[in-house]
Amino acid sequence: FLPFGAGRHRCIGETFGYLQIKTIIATMIRMFDIELEGKAVPKPDYTSMVVVPEKPANIKYTWRE
């Protein structure tokens, strides 16, 4: 899984894509209180090309005042 390609010809939108992701995450952190429901972070599943949690992680978020 190579979202922006690799090798000699890289994606010209890679930097812009990462900038957008950072902006979205920063906005969410600024606007919401984010909390992981449960007591621990789920264990990773390494059986696929992309590492994902073994089971879904429930995230609770509320508006900041």
C-alpha positions as CSV (number, residue, x, y, z in Angstrom):
1,F,0.0,0.0,0.0
2,L,1.7,3.1,-1.2
3,P,-0.8,6.0,-1.2
4,F,1.5,8.6,-2.9
5,G,3.6,6.2,-5.0
6,A,7.3,5.6,-4.6
7,G,10.4,5.6,-6.6
8,R,11.6,8.1,-9.2
9,H,8.2,9.8,-9.8
10,R,6.5,10.7,-6.6
11,C,3.0,12.1,-6.4
12,I,3.1,15.9,-6.7
13,G,0.1,16.3,-4.4
14,E,1.8,14.4,-1.5
15,T,2.8,17.5,0.5
16,F,-0.6,19.1,0.0
17,G,-2.4,15.9,1.1
18,Y,-0.4,15.7,4.3
19,L,-1.0,19.4,5.0
20,Q,-4.8,18.8,4.7
21,I,-4.6,15.8,7.1
22,K,-2.7,17.8,9.6
23,T,-5.2,20.7,9.3
24,I,-8.2,18.4,9.9
25,I,-6.6,16.7,12.9
26,A,-5.6,20.0,14.5
27,T,-9.1,21.4,14.0
28,M,-10.7,18.3,15.6
29,I,-8.3,18.5,18.6
30,R,-9.1,22.2,19.0
31,M,-12.9,21.7,18.8
32,F,-13.5,18.4,20.6
33,D,-12.5,16.6,23.8
34,I,-11.5,13.1,22.6
35,E,-11.5,10.1,24.9
36,L,-10.9,6.4,24.2
37,E,-13.8,4.3,25.7
38,G,-12.5,1.2,27.5
39,K,-9.4,0.7,29.5
40,A,-6.8,-0.1,26.9
41,V,-5.8,0.5,23.3
42,P,-6.7,-2.5,21.1
43,K,-3.9,-4.8,20.1
44,P,-2.7,-4.4,16.5
45,D,-3.4,-7.0,13.8
46,Y,-0.4,-7.5,11.5
47,T,-2.0,-10.0,9.1
48,S,-2.8,-7.5,6.4
49,M,-0.7,-5.0,4.4
50,V,-2.1,-2.1,6.6
51,V,-1.9,-2.5,10.4
52,V,-5.3,-2.2,11.9
53,P,-6.7,-2.9,15.4
54,E,-7.9,-6.5,16.1
55,K,-11.3,-5.1,17.2
56,P,-12.9,-1.7,16.7
57,A,-11.8,1.1,19.1
58,N,-14.7,3.2,20.3
59,I,-13.9,6.9,20.6
60,K,-16.0,9.3,22.6
61,Y,-15.9,12.9,21.6
62,T,-17.7,16.0,23.0
63,W,-17.8,19.6,21.9
64,R,-15.4,21.9,23.9
65,E,-16.9,25.0,25.4
